[in-house]
Amino acid sequence: MDLIRLTNTKPIFIYSPIIRPLTCVTTTLQKQNQIHPQDPTSPVLQPQTNPQALNESLLKRVSSILSNPSLDCAKCKELVPHLSPQEFDCCFLAVKSNVNPKTALNFFHFVSETCNFRFTARSYCLLIRLLVGNDLLSPARLLLIRLIDGKVPVLYASNFMSRHIEIAQIMADLNLVSESVIQVKISDLLVHVYSTQFKHLGFGFAVDVFSLFAKKGLFPSLKTCTVLLSSLVRANELKKSFEVYDFLCLGGIIPDVHLFSTMINAFCKGRREGDAIGLFSKMEKLGVAPNVVTYNNIIHGLCKSGRLDEAYRFKEKMVKEKVSPSLITYSVLINGLIKLEKIDDANRVLKEMSEFGFVPNEVVYNTLIDGYCKMGNISEALKIRDDMISKGIFPNSVTLNSLIQGFCKSDQMGHAENVLEEMISRGLPINQGSFTSVINWLCLKFRFVSALHFIREMLLRNLRPNDGLLTTLLSGLCKAGKQSEAVELWFRLLEKGFVPNMVTSNALIHGLCEAGNMHEAVKLLRQILERGFEFDRITYNTLILGCCKEGKAEEGFKLKEEMAMKGIHPDMYTYNLLLHGLFNMDKIEEAGRLWDECKRSGHVPNVYTYGVMIDGYCKADKLEEGENLFNELISKKLELNSVVYNTLISAYCKNGNMIAAFRLRDDMRSRGVPLSCATYSSLMHGLGNIGLVNDAKHLLDEMRNEGLLPNVVCYTAVIGGYCKLGQMNKVNDVLEEMSLHNIHPNKFTYTIMIDGFCKLGKTEEAAKLLNEMTEKGIVLDAVTYNVLTNGLCKVGKVEETFKVCDEMSSRAVCLDEITYTTLIDGCHQQSTATNQE
C-alpha cells in the first residue's frame, strides 16, 4: 500500500501531545533532523566521473553489452581489461536507461566470477534499483542479501558494522532522482530485508536504514512500516518503535488501523497506558475505525496495569461500536481479574463468554487454574482441570506447572511430586519454580536420593538449580552416606557450565571430611583450584576438620600455616578444631601450648573452646586442670551450657567422686542450665559403680518429674549397676519397665547383661541373649562375642567357645587379639585341668 501524504507543506503530527508531544516520545530526534518535503536545492546525483570525459567508444561498448537481451561473454572478456570499477560505475550510471536488467545481472555475475572484477557498492545498488524498477523483486532481494553478507566481490568504503549505512545512503541518493513508486519499493526492500533476513544482527540495523531514508523524506509503504514496528514491539525494542513512529509523524504519514493498533500495543507494553488511550482517541478523530485487535491491545494493557474499570469501559465501547469481542477479549479480561484475585468477577466474564458462544480454550482454563492455585485454592483449581478434560482439552505444561505450585501452597507436596513425575514421563516443559519447590521439600524430608533424581532432570533440561538448593542437597547427600553421588553431581554441574560457588563447594568438602573421605575431598579441591577459585577460611577450616578426624593433626597445622601465608587469619573455630584433634591424639602438652598461642594472638576463647579443653584434660585423667579451666570459665562470666557441666560430671563419676558430681548437678539447676539425659546417665553410671544402684534407679523417677524421658543409655547404666552386683532378677524388672515405656535394649545393654550372666557362670542365659540380639536384627560385634567367649572359657566350655568363634567368622566379624588370647587361655586351663586329673 502506498503512503498517503497530507498536502500541507508543514507536517501535521498524527499523535498530539498527551504527556508531551509525540515528536518527543523519545529523545533520539533533534530539531535538525526534522523532515521537510524534498529540498529543491538538494544536488541531483552526479556520476563519480564526468561521462563526457570518458572514451566514447568505451561507453558504447558498455551500452552495447548491457542493452542486449542476452549476454555476449566474448565481448565481456574483451571489455573488462580496459575498465576500472570506477569507470564502469560511471558508464553504468550514464547508460542505465538503456540497460536490460537481466543482461546486467548476468554481466555482473560473469565478470566477477570469470574475470575477478570487483564492482563498486553504487554499481550493485544501481543494479538492484533497475531490477526493482522492472519488477524483478526476487533477484533484487537475493542480490541485496548477498551484497550485505559480503558474498559478492564489492568495493566498500566502510567496515561491516557501517555497511548498512553505506548501502542505505547510496540507495537514498539514487532514489532522489527516481520515480516515487520505485522509491517506495526500494525502501520496502531494504527495511524488510534488514527486519527479517538480518534480524539476528538486531533491529538497530533496520531502524538505522529507516531513519536515514526518513530524514531524506523517503518512506516505505505502510505495510512495511507496520512490519517493522510489529517486529520491534515483539522484540521488546519499545524505544526504537517510538523512534520509528516519531519519524512517521514528522513525515506527515497517516497510519492505518494496523499501524495504530501496533503502536497502541507498544505504548501498553511500555506501561504508557495514558499515551495509548490518547492515540486511540486521535485515530477516531482522524476517522480510522478501531478494530477488534485495537480494542484487545488497549484492554490488555489496562488489565496488566490493574485498571480494570477502564478496561471494562473499552469493552462496552467496542460493543456499542458494533465491534464484536473475541475470545482474546474475554481471555484478557479474565486474566486481569484473576491477577487481582477477583475470582467472582472472572467467573461472571466466563459465563458471559459462554453465552456468546465462545468455548474456553486452554489459555482461559490455564488462567483460571493458575489464579486458584496462587490463592491456595487447589480444590477449585482441580475442578477447573476436570472440566477442561471433559471438554477434550488435555492439561499441558502450563496447567501442570500451576498445579504443582498450587499443591505446594496447600502443603500437599506428595501430590506436587506426583505431578512433577507425570510431566517428566510425558516429556513436558517444566519451569524452574516447580522443580525447586518439590526438591526443597524433599530435602526438608531428608529424601535426598529423590531430590537428586529431580536435580538430574533439571540438568537434562539445562536448568540451573539455585545455589542454596545445591548446598542443601550436597550436604544432605553426604550426611546420608551418599558421598559418591554428591561428588558426581558436583562434577556434573561443571560439565554443564553451572560452576558451583564456594559456599556449595565448601558444603561438599565438609561432608566428605565429616565422612572421613579425604581422598575425594582432595580430588575436589584440585578441581576447584584449577578453575581459579581461592580457598576461603571456611574451606581451610573444613580441611583441618578432615585432617583432625583422620588423626593427622600435623597436616592440620600445615594448613593453618598456609592460611596465614595467604593472609587468611585463623579464627576461633580453627583453634577449636586443632585443639580437639590434639586431644584425640593424646597430645596434651601440644594442646596446652596451642591454647596459650590462641590467647596470645588476641582470640577470646568461647564456651566451646573451654569445653574442648576441659573434655581433653578429663579424658587424660588431668581432672585438676579441667577444674581450673571450669573455674576460669565461670570467672569470665561466659554463658555455661550442659555440655561443659556433663563433661566434668562424667569425669567425677568415673573417679567415684559422687559428691562433687551432685554438687555440679545442683549448680546447673541454680544457674538455669537444663539437665539432660547425659547428665543423669553419668550420675546413674557413677552410682552403679559404687554399688548404689537403687539410688541410681530413683533418678529415673526424678528425671520424669523434671519432664525428661529416660533413654536407653540411662536404663543401661542402671542395668550395668545390677549386673555388677549380680542381681540379675532386678535386671529383669528394669527390662519390663523399659518395655512399658517402649524403650528397647541396644547392643550395649545386651553386652552388659551377657557379661553379668557370664560372671555368674550362667553361660546358657548369656547365649540366649546373644540369639535374641540376632533375632531382633541387632548387629553383633567382636566386643559382644568376646564377652561370651570369655565367660565360656572361664567355665571350661572350650568347645562351645570355638563354635562361637566359627559363628563370628560366618558373620564376617573379625577375631581380634582379645578373642585369640581368650581361646589360648581357655585351652591352657583345659590342658592344666586334664594334667591335674
N, C-alpha and C positions, 0 to 999 in steps of 0.2 A: 504494500500500500504506500503511495507517495505521500510525502509530508504535505500537510495543509498549512499554509502560512497566512498570517494576518497581513493585511495590506498596509497597516501602519508602518511607517519608517521607524518609529520608536517601538522597541519591543514591549509587548503587553505581558505582564507576568501572570501566568495562569494561577499561581498559588499566592494569594495576597497574604500580608503578614498575619500570623496567628500569635506567635510569641515574638518573632522578629521576621523581617521579610524573607521570603524563600530564597532570595539571592544570597542570603547569609545562612542558609541551612547548615553549611559547613564553612570553614574559614579558608578553604582552598582557593576560592576565586577572589582575585583582587580586581580593582576597578579597571586596571589597564587591560584585563583580559576580556572585558565585556564585548559582546559580538555585535557588529553592525552589518548592514547589508554590504555586499561586496564593494570594497573601496574602488572607485573608478580610477584612482591614481596607482592602484597596485600594478606593478610591472607585469606585462604579458610575458609568459615563459619564452625565453630565448635559448637557442641552441648553445651548447658549450663552446662551439667553434663556429665562426661565421661560415655558412654553407657556400656562399659565393666565393670564399677564399679556397674552397676545396676544388680538386680536379673535377671538371665537369664530366669527364669520362668515368671517373670513379662513382659519381652519383648515379650516372646512367646504368653502370654495371650492377650496382646495388639494387636500383629500382627494377632493372630487368629481371634479376633473380627473384626478388621478393614479390613482384606483381604477377608472376606466372602461376597458373593453377597447380603446377607440380614443380618439385624442386629439381634443378639441374645440378647434380652433385659435382660434375666435372668443372662447371663454371665456378662453383663454390671453392673448389680446391685451387683454382687459378687466382681467385679474388683474395682469399684470406691472407696470403703472404704480403699483400700490398696494403693491408688495413691494420690500424691500431684500434683497440677497444674504443678510444675517444672519437676517432674518425668515423667508425661505424655508428656510434651513438648519434653523432651529428647528422650523418646521412639518413639514418633510420627515422629521426625526427623530421627531417626535411621531406622525405618521400612517404610518410605514414599514410597519407590519404589514398595512395595508390597500392598499398601493400595488401596482399592476400594473407589473412591471418594464419590460415592453416600452413601455407608455404613458409611463412615467417617462423612458425613454431618448429617445423621440420628443419629449417635452416639453423636455428639456434641449437637444436639437438645435434645435428650432423656436425657442424663445425666445432662445437665444444668437445664432442666425443672423438671425432676423427682428427681434428687439427689442433686440439688442446687450446682452443681460443677461449679467452675469458671476456665476457661481456660486462659492461658497467651495470650497476644496480638500476640506473634510469632506463637502460635499454630493456631490461627484463620488465620493469614496471610499465613501460610503454607497450610492450608485447601483451602483457596481461590486460591493459586497458583496451587494446584492439580486440582481443578475444572476447572480453565482456561486451564491447560495443557491437559485436557480431553474434551475441547470444551464445557464445561457446563457453558457458559458465563452468562446466565440469573441468575441461583442460585448464581454464584460467585458475580455478581453485587449486588444482593439483600443482600447477606451476608455482603459485604463490606459497603453498606449503613447502615445496622443495626449496624455494628461494629463502624462506625464513629459516628452514632447517640447515641451510648451507649444503644442500645435496646437489647444487648446480655450481659450475665454476663462475664466480662472480667477483668483481672488484668492489669491495665495500670500503667506505671511508671511516667506518666505526667498528667497535667490537660487538660481540654477540648481544650483550645486555642493552646496547643502544641501537641495535639493528632495526627494531620495530619502529623507532622514531625516524630513522633514515628512510625506511621504505614509505612510511606514512607521509613524511614531508615531500618526498618525490611525487607520490600519488596525488597529494593535495595540490602541488604546483601544476601537475598535468591536468587535474580536474578544473583548475581555474580557467582553462581555455577549452573545456569540454562542454558538451550538452548536459543539461541538468539531469536528464534521465540516466546518463552514464555516470554522472557524479554520484547519484544515489546508489546505483548498482555497485560502484567501486567501494563506496563507504560501507555498504552492506557486506560486501565480500570480506574486506579487511577486518571489520569489527566481528563478524560472525566466525571467521577462521580463528582469530585470537581468543574468542569466547568459548569455542568448542574444541578445536583441534589442539590448541596450546593452553588449555585451562590448567594443565598441570604446572605451568610456569607461574600461575597466579593470575588473578583477574586485573592486576595492575597494568599489564601489557595492553589488554583490550581497552581499559579506561584511558591510558595514555594516548592510544591511537584515536579513540573517540574525541578526547579533549582537543588534540591537535587539529582534527577536522573541524570541530565545532567552533574553535577560535577563528577559523577562516570562513565561517558561515556555511560549512558543508555538513549535512546530517544524513545518517542512514534513514531507512524507512521506519515508520512507527513499529512495524513488526519486529525489525532488528533491534530497535531501541528497547522494546518490551522484553525480547530475549535476553539482551544484556542486563537489564535491570533485574529480571527474574533470576538470572544466574547469580548476580551479586547478592540478592536477598537470600537465596537458598544457601549460598556460601557464607552467610552472615557478615558479608562485607558491606555493612549498612552505610558507613561513612562514604564509601565510593559510590554507592547508589544515590546518596544525596547529592554528590558532586555532579553525577551524570544528569540528574533531574534539574539541578540548577542550570546547567548548560542548555537544556531543552527549553526552560522558561526564558532564559536570556535570548534564545534564538527565535522566540515568538512561536514556538510549536504548540499546537493544540493537541493534548493527549486524547486518545480514545478511551473507552471504558476499560480495556485490558491494561493499559498503562496506568490509568488512575488506580485501578484495583491493586496493581503491583506495588505502587508507591504507598497506598494506604496500609498494605501488609508490611512494607518496610518500616513505616512510622510506628506501627503497633509492635513490631519485633524490637524496635529501638526504645520501647517504653515511652513513646511520644504520642499517646492516645489523643491528646488535645490537638496536635497537628493533623492527625489522621481525620478527626471529626471536621476540622476546618477545611481540609482538602475534599472531603465528602460533600460539604456544603458548596464549595466552589464548583465542583463538577456538575452539581444540579443547576447552579446558576448559569453555567455555560450550555445547558441543555443536553448534557451527556447523562443518560439514564443509568443509574447503578444497576448491576445485575446481581444474581444470587451470590456470585463469588465476591463481589464488592461488599455486600452485606455480611457474608460469612467472615471475611477478613476483619472487619471492624468489630463485629460481635465477639470474635475470638480474642482480639486484642483487649477489649474491655473486660471480658471474663477473666483473662490471665491477670489483669491488674486489680481484680476484685470489684470492678464497677458493674455489678450485676444489674442494677436498676437501669442504667443507661443501655446496657446490652439488650434488656427486655424491650426498651423503647424502640431500639432499632429493629428488633424482631417484629414488633407491632407495626412499625412504619413500613417494613417490606411487605407485610400482608396487605396493608392499606394501599400500597402502590402496585398491588397485584403481582408481586414477585413471590413465587411460592417458595416457602422454606424447604430446604433439602435435608437429607439425612445428616449431612455435616452440620447444618444449623443447629439441629436438636442435639447432636453429639457434643458440640462445643458448649452449649448451654448446660447440658448435664454435667460435663467435665468441670465447668466453672462452679456450679453449685456444690458438687462433691468436694472440691478443694476447700470450699468454705464450710464444709460439713453440714450443708443444708439438704439432708437426705430426703426429707418430705417433699421439698420443692422439686428436687431432681426426679422423684417418682411421679409427681404431677406432670412434669415435662415429658417423661417417658410414656405416661398414659395418653397425653395429647398426641404425641408422636404416633402411637399405635392407632389412635382414632383416625388419623390422616392416612393410614395405610402403610406407614413405614415400619418395616420389620427391623428390630435392633440387630446390628451386626456385632462382630466380635469386639470392635472398638468400644461400642456403648456398653456391652456386657463387662468388658475388662475395666472400664472406667468405674462402673458401679461396684464391682468386686474389690477393686483397689481402694475405693473410698471406704467401704465397710471394713476392710482389713486394717486400714490406717487408724480407724476408730476403735479397733479391737473387737468389732462385732463379727466374729468369724462365722457364727451360725447363719446370719443373713447372707454373708458372702457365699457360703456353701449352697444356700437356697438359689441364689442367682446362678451359681455354677451349674446346679442341677437343671434349672430352667434353660440355660444356654445349651446344655447337652440334649435336652428334649427337643430343641428346635433344630437339631442336626449340626450345631456348631461345636466342634471339639475344642476343649481348652488348649490354648497354645502356651508358649514360654512366658508371655506377659501375664496370662492368667495364673499360671503355677508359681511364678516368682512372687506375685501379690499374695497368693495363698500361704506361701512359706512365711512371709512377713506377718501375715495375719495370725498364723499358728504361733509364731514366736511371741507376738504381742499378747496373745491369750495364754501364754505359758503352756502350750500344747506341743512341746518340742519333738515328741515322738512322731506326731503326725507330720511336722515340718521335715523331719529326717526322711520319712517315707515318701513325701512329695519330691524331695530332692533326688532320691534314688530313682523315682519314676522318670524324672526329667533326664537323668543320666542315661537310663535304659532306652529312652526314646530319642536320644541324641539332640535334645532341645537346647537352645542357648540359655545359659544360667548367668544371672548377674552376680557381681561380687558380693553384694549385700546378703543374698540368700546363702551363699557358701559360708560367709563369715559368721552369720548368726548361728547356723547349725554347728559349725566347727567349734565356736566359742562355747556353746552349750555342752558339747561332747567333752571338751577339755574340763569344764567345771564338774562333770560327772565322772571324771577320770577314765573316760573311754578314749584313750589316746590312739589306739590302733584304728578305731573307726574314724577319728578325726584325721589321721594320716591318710586314710583312703580318700577322703574328700579333698584334702590338700593336693594329693596327686592328680585328682580330676581337675582341680583349678589350674595346675601347671600344664596339663594337657591342652587346656583352653587359653594358655598364655595369660592367665590372670595372676597377678602378684599378690599373695597373701600379705596383710599388713604386718609390720614388724612386731607389734605387740602379740599378735596371734602366733607368729612363728616362735617367738621367745617362749611363750607359754607351752606350746606343743613340744618343742625340742627339750625343754626342761622336764616336762611330764613324761616323755618317752624314756628319758634317761632314768628317772625315778622308778618307772615301771619295768626297768631291766631291758628296755629296747634300745640300747645304745647304738647298735649297728644300724637300726632303722633311722635313728636320729642323724647319724653321720651321713648315711646315704641321702637323706633329704637335704642336708646342708650342701652336699656336692651337686645334687640335682638342681638346686637353686642357682648355683654358679653356672651350670651348663645352660640354663635358661636366660642367663644375663641378669637374674634377680639377686645381686650380691647382698647377702645378709649384713646388717650393720653390726657394729662392735658389741652392742648390748646382746643381740641374738647369739653372736658367736661366743661371747663370754658365758652365756647360759649353757650352751652345749659343752664348752670346755669344763665348766663347773660340774655338769652332770657326769662327764667322763671321769673327772678326777674323783668325784664322790664314789663312783663305782670302781675305782682303782684301775681304770683303763687308761693308764698314762701313755701307752703306745699310740692309741688312736688320738689322744689329746695332742701329742707332739706332732703327729702327721697333719692334724688340722691346723696347728699353729704355723707350720711351714707354708701351707696354702694361704693362710691369712697374710703372712709376711710377703709372699710372692705377689700379692695383689696390692701392695703398698700400704696396708693398714699398719698403724702404730699401736703397740700394746699400751693399754692404759693401766691404771692402778688395779682395777678390778681383774684384768687378765693376769697380772703378776700375782695378786693375792690368790686367785684361783689355782694357779700353777703351784704356788707354795703349799696350798692346802693339799694338792695331789701328792706332792713330794713327801710331806709330813705323814700323810696317811699310809704311804708305802715305806715309812721308816727311813726316808732319805732326807733327813733334816739338813745335811750338808749341802745338798742340791738346792734346798730352800734358801739357805743363806747366800749361795751364789746368785740366785735370782734377786734377793734383796739388794746385793751389791750392784747388780745390773740396773735395777730400778734407780738407784742413786746416781749412777753414771749417766742415765738418760734424763736426769732432772726430775724424776718422779719420787717424791719423798714417801717412805713407808709410813703408813698410818697405824692407828692402834690395832686395827684388825690384823695387819701384817704381823705385829709383835705377838698378838694373841695366838695366831696360828703357829708361829715358830716356838713359842713357849710350850704350847700343847705338844708339839712334835718332839721337843727335847725331853719333856717329862715322860712321854710314851716310850722313849728310848733309854729311860733311866739316867739321863744326863742332867743330874740335879744341879751340879755346880755351874755348868754352862747356862742352865735356865736362870740361875741366880745372877750371873753376870749380864745376861740379856735383859733381865728385869731392871738392873741398875742402869744399863745403857738407855733403856726406854725412858726412864725418868730423867736422866741427864739430857736427853735430846729434846726435852720440853713436852713430851707427851704426858697426858694425865690419864693414868690407868683407870679404867671403868670397873664396874662391879663384875663384869665378865672376866676381865684380866685377873682380878683378885680371886675369882672363883677358880680359874685355871691354876694359879699358883697354889692356892690352899689345897686343891684336889691333888696336885702333883706332890706336894710335901706330905700329905696324909698317906698317899699310896706308897711313898718311900719311907714310911714309918718315922717321919720327922714332924710329929704332931705339934711339937712346941713351936716350930717355925710357922705352921699353919695357924696356930692360935694367935701368934703375934700379928700375922697379917690380918686376921679377922678383927682383932682389936684396932689395928690401924684403919681398917675399913670403916669401923664404927666411928672412930675419931674424926674421919674426913666427912662424916655425915652423908655418905653416899646411900642411895636407896637400896636396902638389902632385899634379897629375894630368897625363895625357898631352896634354890639350888645350892647356894653357899652354906645355908644352915644344914641342909641334908648331908652335905659333904662331911662337915665336922661331926654331926650326929652319928653318921655311919662309922667314922673313924673311932669315936668314943665307944660305940657299941662293940666294935671288933676288939678293942682293948679291954672290954669288960667294965669300962667306967660309965656305968648307967646313971650315976648321979649327975655327972656333967652333961650326959646326953639329954636327960629330962630337964635339966636347967635350961639348956638351949631351946628345948621344945616350949618351955614356958615363956622364954624370951621372945620367941616367934609370935606367940599369942599376944604378948604385951605390945609388940611393935606393929601388930596388924598384918604380919606376914602369914599368908594362908598355909596351913599344914596340908601335906599331900599324902598320897598313898606311899610314896617313897619314904616320907618321914616315919610313918607308922611301921612300915615293913622293916626298916632298920632297927627301930625300937623293939619290935617283936623278935627279930633275929637275935638282938643283944640279950634280951630276957631269956630266950630259949637257950642261949649258950651257957648261961649261968644257972640253968635249971628252973627258972621262974616262968614255966610255960603257962600256968593258969593266969598269971598276971598278963602275959602276952595275949592270951585269949580274951581277957577282959577289954583289951584295947580295941578288939573288933567291935564291941558294943559302943565304945567311946567314939569310934570313927562314925558309926551310923548316927549317933546323937548329934555329931557335928555336920551331918549332911554328906559325909563321904562314904562311898560304897567300897568296901574292901575288895581288892582284886586277887587274882590267883597268887601273886607274889606274897601278899600278906598271909593268906591261908597256908602257903607252902612254908613260910617262916614258922608258923605255929606247929605244923606237922613235923617240921625238922626238929623242933624242940622236943616233942613227944617221942620221936624216933630215937633221939639221943638218950632219953630216959628209959627206952624200951617199952613204953606204954602204947603198944600198937592198937589196943582196944579203943583208946581215946582218939587215935588217928582215924578210925572208922567213924567216930562221932563227928569229927571235923569234915570228913568227906561227905557225910549226909547233909551237914549244914551247907556246904558248898553246892550240893545238888539242889537244895531248896532255893538257893539264890541263882541258880542256872550258871554257876561258875564251874568250869571243867578243869581237872588237873592237867598240867602240861608235862613236858619231858622232865623238867627239873623236879616237879612234885613226885613223879613216878620213880625217878632215880633215887631220891631221898628215902622213899618208902621201901624200895628194893634193898637199899643199904641197911635200913632198920631191921628188916626181916632177916637179912643175911647175918647181922651181928648177933641175932638171937638164935642162929642156926636153923632158921625156918626157910631153907632154900626153896622148898616146894612152893610156899606162898610167894616168894620172890619171883620164881619162874612164871607163876600165874600172872603176876603183874606185868611181866615182860610181854607175855602173849596178849594181855589186854591192851597194852600200848599198840601192838601191831594191828590188832583188830580195829582200833579207833583211828588208825591211819597216822599215828604219831611216828615220825621218822626217828629211828634209833641211831645213836652214835656210839663211838668207841667208849665214851665215859660210862654210859649206862651198862654196856656189855661188860666192861672191866669190873664194875661193882659186883655184878652177878658172878663172874668167873672167880673173883677173889673170895666171895662167900662160899662158892662150891669147893674151891681148893682147901679152904680152912677146915671144912668138914670131911675132907678126903674124897670128895666126889670128882676125881680127876677125869674119869671117862666122860662124865656129863659136861665137864669143863671143855673138853675137846669138841664135844658136839656143839656147844655154844659158839666155839671158835669157827667151826665149819659153817654155822649159820651166819656168823659175821661175814665170812668170805662170800657166801652165796648172796648176801645182801649188799655186796660191794663196800662193806665197812672195813677199812684197813686195820689190821692188827698192829698196834703200836708197841713201844718199848715196855709200857706197863703190862700189856697183855702177855708178852713173851716172858717178862720177869715173873709174873703170876704163875704161868704154866711151869716154868723151871722150878719155882719154889714148891709148887704142888707136887710135881714129880719127885723132887728131892725128899719132901716129907713122906710121900708114899713109900719111897725106897728105904728110908730110915726106919719107918714103922715095920716094914717087911723084915728087915735085918734083925730088928729087936725081937720080932716074933721067932 
